[in-house]
Amino acid sequence: MSDAPLIVLGCGYVGTHVAKLAREAGRTVRVAARGTGRLQPLIPLGIEVKFADIAIPKQLTAVFTSLHGATVLYSVPPASSGPPGSAVRNALQASYGIGANCFIYLSSSGMYGPLPDDDTWIDEDSPLAHDDPPMAGVQVDEQVVSQNQFDRLRTVVLRLAPVYGPKRGVRERLKKGDYKILDEGQHAISRIHIDDVAKVIFAAEDKAPDRALLLVADDEPTTQGEYAKWLAERMGVPMPPSRSMYEPGASRVAHRNRKIRNARMKETLGIELTYPTYREGETAIEAALARE
């Protein structure tokens, strides 16, 4: 792991986890979001918390000041207002202004269409779907990052599969009883454990080449039904009900997950995953819960 300062923009589930790990390693860590109330527990850990609306360039000044050579982790959903791509462009400009070492944009692996495609593996060369409005903002933000003209600012795009971990994912929804599988669980899914997301981010800031694009997922795609059945049996809860993608009087349910090939990620970054399948990841979560 680098010892450079870390700036986390949009500090949600992934950003908070990465910020804590970086601080535990002795790094200077500063996080920023529009809602800072939920970030107050980070302050006693020595993490600096700043309010910032990234769509407003002048609000980034206090976030970036004095952190020359930082790594910037951008984990902000596309803005619903303002010109498309403007927020991430502001962050790139601010990063360049302080001589940031690396700008990492956390993107989505859900840009390959809203309908299932269970037989096709996707990788970094697979074509994106351009007729899926909910993902249009992510595509614009990616383009801004990959086509930026800021020399000396190394940029990396990580397209994350759905992230699971303690207090996040199918396990939590099974506990709440609000999880439904789609079309009897026949569709392919990939996922990635939160600890492996952090491992990939830290490896990317150290090793990823400029303008790298990497899909981030574990080694073993499965079906939604297989995963839910295995987990429900472990937890001792009923198998969740199924719903159809098409139901009378209801909107079609999107299914953007895919079978993801992660070979380029592992080769480029020189890593092996701590939790290569959901079985290792969920077993680790069980062990952590038992220690609480």
C-alpha positions as CSV (number, residue, x, y, z in Angstrom):
1,M,0.0,0.0,0.0
2,S,1.2,3.5,-0.8
3,D,2.0,5.9,2.0
4,A,0.6,8.9,0.0
5,P,-2.3,10.9,1.4
6,L,-5.7,9.6,0.4
7,I,-8.7,11.8,-0.5
8,V,-12.1,10.0,-0.7
9,L,-14.9,11.8,-2.5
10,G,-18.3,10.4,-1.8
11,C,-17.6,8.2,1.3
12,G,-20.2,5.4,1.2
13,Y,-19.8,1.8,2.0
14,V,-16.7,1.2,-0.1
15,G,-15.1,4.6,0.5
16,T,-15.5,4.3,4.3
17,H,-13.9,0.9,4.3
18,V,-11.0,2.0,2.2
19,A,-10.5,5.2,4.3
20,K,-10.4,3.2,7.6
21,L,-7.8,0.7,6.2
22,A,-5.6,3.5,4.9
23,R,-5.8,5.3,8.2
24,E,-4.9,2.1,10.0
25,A,-1.8,2.0,7.8
26,G,-0.8,5.4,9.1
27,R,-1.8,7.4,6.0
28,T,-3.3,10.9,6.0
29,V,-6.9,10.4,5.0
30,R,-9.4,13.1,4.2
31,V,-13.0,12.3,3.2
32,A,-15.7,14.5,1.7
33,A,-19.4,14.2,1.0
34,R,-22.6,16.3,0.9
35,G,-23.9,14.5,4.0
36,T,-21.2,14.4,6.7
37,G,-23.4,13.3,9.7
38,R,-22.9,9.6,9.0
39,L,-19.1,10.2,8.7
40,Q,-18.7,11.6,12.2
41,P,-17.5,8.2,13.6
42,L,-14.4,8.5,11.3
43,I,-13.1,11.6,13.1
44,P,-12.0,9.8,16.3
45,L,-10.0,7.5,14.0
46,G,-7.9,10.5,12.8
47,I,-9.7,10.9,9.5
48,E,-10.5,14.4,8.4
49,V,-14.1,14.9,7.4
50,K,-15.1,17.7,5.0
51,F,-18.4,18.9,3.6
52,A,-18.3,19.3,-0.2
53,D,-20.8,19.4,-3.1
54,I,-18.5,18.3,-5.8
55,A,-20.6,20.0,-8.4
56,I,-19.4,23.3,-7.0
57,P,-15.7,23.7,-7.8
58,K,-14.9,26.2,-5.0
59,Q,-16.1,23.7,-2.4
60,L,-13.3,21.4,-3.4
61,T,-10.6,23.8,-2.3
62,A,-10.8,22.8,1.4
63,V,-10.9,19.2,0.5
64,F,-7.7,19.2,-1.6
65,T,-5.6,21.9,0.0
66,S,-2.1,20.8,1.3
67,L,-2.3,17.2,0.1
68,H,0.2,17.3,-2.8
69,G,0.8,13.8,-4.3
70,A,-2.4,12.3,-2.9
71,T,-4.4,9.5,-4.3
72,V,-8.0,10.6,-5.1
73,L,-10.7,8.0,-4.9
74,Y,-13.9,9.1,-6.6
75,S,-17.0,7.2,-5.5
76,V,-19.8,9.7,-6.3
77,P,-22.9,8.7,-8.3
78,P,-23.5,10.7,-11.5
79,A,-25.1,14.1,-10.7
80,S,-28.8,14.4,-11.4
81,S,-28.5,18.1,-12.0
82,G,-25.9,20.2,-13.9
83,P,-24.1,19.4,-17.1
84,P,-23.3,15.7,-17.5
85,G,-19.8,14.8,-16.3
86,S,-19.2,18.2,-14.7
87,A,-18.8,16.9,-11.2
88,V,-16.1,14.4,-12.1
89,R,-14.5,17.0,-14.3
90,N,-14.3,19.4,-11.3
91,A,-12.6,16.6,-9.2
92,L,-10.1,15.9,-12.0
93,Q,-9.2,19.6,-12.2
94,A,-8.7,19.8,-8.4
95,S,-6.7,16.6,-8.4
96,Y,-4.4,18.0,-11.1
97,G,-4.1,21.3,-9.3
98,I,-2.5,19.6,-6.2
99,G,-0.3,17.3,-8.2
100,A,-2.2,14.2,-7.3
101,N,-0.5,10.9,-7.9
102,C,-3.5,8.9,-9.0
103,F,-7.2,9.5,-9.6
104,I,-9.3,6.3,-9.3
105,Y,-12.9,6.4,-10.5
106,L,-15.2,3.7,-9.1
107,S,-17.6,2.8,-11.9
108,S,-20.1,0.0,-12.4
109,S,-20.1,-3.3,-14.2
110,G,-23.8,-2.8,-14.9
111,M,-23.3,-1.0,-18.2
112,Y,-23.9,-4.0,-20.5
113,G,-27.6,-3.8,-20.7
114,P,-30.7,-4.3,-18.4
115,L,-31.7,-7.7,-19.7
116,P,-30.0,-11.0,-18.7
117,D,-27.3,-12.5,-20.9
118,D,-26.5,-15.7,-19.0
119,D,-24.3,-17.4,-21.5
120,T,-21.9,-14.5,-22.4
121,W,-18.8,-13.7,-20.4
122,I,-17.9,-10.0,-20.4
123,D,-14.4,-8.4,-20.1
124,E,-12.9,-5.0,-20.6
125,D,-13.4,-5.3,-24.4
126,S,-17.1,-6.2,-24.3
127,P,-19.3,-3.5,-25.9
128,L,-21.4,-1.3,-23.6
129,A,-25.2,-0.9,-24.0
130,H,-26.0,2.6,-25.1
131,D,-29.8,2.3,-24.8
132,D,-30.0,2.0,-21.0
133,P,-30.9,5.5,-19.6
134,P,-30.2,4.7,-15.9
135,M,-26.5,3.9,-16.7
136,A,-26.0,6.9,-19.1
137,G,-24.5,9.1,-16.4
138,V,-21.9,6.5,-15.5
139,Q,-20.8,6.2,-19.1
140,V,-20.5,10.0,-19.4
141,D,-18.4,10.1,-16.2
142,E,-16.2,7.3,-17.5
143,Q,-15.6,9.1,-20.7
144,V,-14.6,12.3,-18.9
145,V,-12.0,10.4,-16.9
146,S,-10.6,8.4,-19.7
147,Q,-10.5,11.3,-22.2
148,N,-9.2,14.0,-19.8
149,Q,-6.3,16.1,-21.0
150,F,-4.5,16.6,-17.6
151,D,-1.0,15.3,-18.2
152,R,0.9,14.0,-15.2
153,L,-2.4,12.8,-13.6
154,R,-2.7,9.0,-13.8
155,T,-6.3,7.9,-14.0
156,V,-7.8,4.5,-13.4
157,V,-11.4,3.3,-13.9
158,L,-12.6,0.3,-11.9
159,R,-15.9,-1.2,-12.9
160,L,-17.1,-2.9,-9.8
161,A,-19.4,-5.9,-9.7
162,P,-22.0,-5.7,-6.9
163,V,-20.2,-5.4,-3.6
164,Y,-21.0,-7.5,-0.6
165,G,-19.6,-7.7,2.9
166,P,-20.5,-7.2,6.6
167,K,-23.9,-5.4,6.8
168,R,-24.2,-5.3,3.0
169,G,-25.6,-7.7,0.4
170,V,-27.9,-10.6,0.0
171,R,-27.3,-11.8,3.6
172,E,-28.7,-8.6,5.0
173,R,-31.7,-8.7,2.7
174,L,-32.4,-12.3,3.7
175,K,-32.4,-11.3,7.3
176,K,-34.9,-8.6,6.5
177,G,-37.0,-10.9,4.4
178,D,-37.3,-8.5,1.5
179,Y,-35.1,-10.4,-1.0
180,K,-36.6,-11.9,-4.1
181,I,-34.8,-13.8,-6.8
182,L,-35.6,-13.2,-10.4
183,D,-37.1,-15.8,-12.8
184,E,-36.4,-18.7,-10.4
185,G,-32.9,-17.5,-9.9
186,Q,-31.7,-18.8,-13.3
187,H,-29.7,-15.7,-14.2
188,A,-25.9,-15.3,-14.0
189,I,-24.3,-13.0,-11.4
190,S,-20.9,-11.9,-10.3
191,R,-19.9,-10.2,-7.1
192,I,-16.9,-8.9,-5.1
193,H,-16.1,-8.8,-1.4
194,I,-15.5,-5.4,0.2
195,D,-12.0,-6.5,1.4
196,D,-11.1,-7.5,-2.1
197,V,-12.4,-4.1,-3.5
198,A,-10.0,-2.4,-1.1
199,K,-7.1,-4.7,-2.1
200,V,-7.8,-3.9,-5.8
201,I,-7.9,-0.1,-5.1
202,F,-4.6,-0.1,-3.2
203,A,-3.0,-2.2,-5.9
204,A,-4.3,0.1,-8.6
205,E,-2.9,3.2,-7.0
206,D,0.5,1.4,-6.9
207,K,0.6,-0.5,-10.2
208,A,-2.1,0.4,-12.6
209,P,-0.9,2.1,-15.8
210,D,-2.4,5.5,-16.8
211,R,-5.9,5.2,-18.2
212,A,-6.3,1.6,-17.1
213,L,-9.8,0.2,-17.3
214,L,-10.4,-2.9,-15.1
215,L,-13.5,-5.0,-14.3
216,V,-13.5,-6.0,-10.6
217,A,-15.2,-9.3,-9.7
218,D,-14.4,-12.5,-8.0
219,D,-13.3,-15.7,-9.7
220,E,-16.6,-17.6,-9.9
221,P,-19.8,-16.2,-11.3
222,T,-22.9,-18.3,-10.3
223,T,-26.6,-18.1,-10.7
224,Q,-28.7,-15.9,-8.4
225,G,-30.5,-19.0,-7.3
226,E,-27.4,-21.0,-6.4
227,Y,-26.0,-18.2,-4.3
228,A,-29.3,-17.6,-2.5
229,K,-29.9,-21.3,-1.8
230,W,-26.4,-21.8,-0.4
231,L,-26.7,-18.7,1.8
232,A,-30.2,-19.4,3.0
233,E,-29.2,-22.9,4.1
234,R,-26.2,-21.5,6.0
235,M,-28.4,-19.0,7.7
236,G,-31.2,-21.4,8.4
237,V,-33.8,-19.2,6.7
238,P,-36.3,-20.0,4.0
239,M,-35.3,-19.8,0.4
240,P,-36.5,-16.4,-0.9
241,P,-39.4,-16.2,-3.2
242,S,-39.1,-15.7,-6.9
243,R,-40.6,-13.0,-9.2
244,S,-40.8,-12.8,-12.9
245,M,-39.0,-10.1,-14.8
246,Y,-42.3,-9.4,-16.5
247,E,-45.4,-9.2,-14.2
248,P,-48.8,-7.7,-15.1
249,G,-49.2,-4.2,-14.0
250,A,-45.6,-3.8,-12.9
251,S,-42.5,-2.3,-14.6
252,R,-40.0,-4.8,-16.0
253,V,-37.2,-5.6,-13.5
254,A,-33.8,-4.8,-14.8
255,H,-31.0,-7.4,-14.4
256,R,-27.6,-5.8,-15.2
257,N,-25.4,-8.4,-13.6
258,R,-23.2,-10.6,-15.8
259,K,-20.6,-13.3,-15.8
260,I,-17.4,-11.2,-15.4
261,R,-13.9,-12.4,-16.4
262,N,-11.4,-10.9,-14.0
263,A,-8.2,-12.1,-15.7
264,R,-7.0,-8.6,-16.8
265,M,-7.5,-7.2,-13.3
266,K,-5.4,-9.9,-11.6
267,E,-2.7,-9.8,-14.3
268,T,-2.4,-6.1,-14.4
269,L,-2.3,-5.6,-10.7
270,G,-0.5,-8.8,-9.8
271,I,-2.9,-9.9,-7.1
272,E,-4.9,-12.9,-6.0
273,L,-8.2,-12.3,-4.3
274,T,-8.6,-13.1,-0.6
275,Y,-12.2,-14.3,-1.3
276,P,-12.2,-15.9,-4.8
277,T,-15.8,-17.1,-4.4
278,Y,-18.8,-16.2,-2.4
279,R,-18.2,-19.3,-0.2
280,E,-15.0,-18.0,1.3
281,G,-16.4,-14.5,1.5
282,E,-19.6,-15.4,3.3
283,T,-17.8,-17.8,5.6
284,A,-15.5,-14.9,6.7
285,I,-18.6,-12.7,7.3
286,E,-20.1,-15.5,9.5
287,A,-16.8,-15.6,11.5
288,A,-16.8,-11.8,11.9
289,L,-20.4,-11.9,13.1
290,A,-19.6,-14.6,15.6
291,R,-16.9,-12.4,17.2
292,E,-19.3,-9.5,17.7
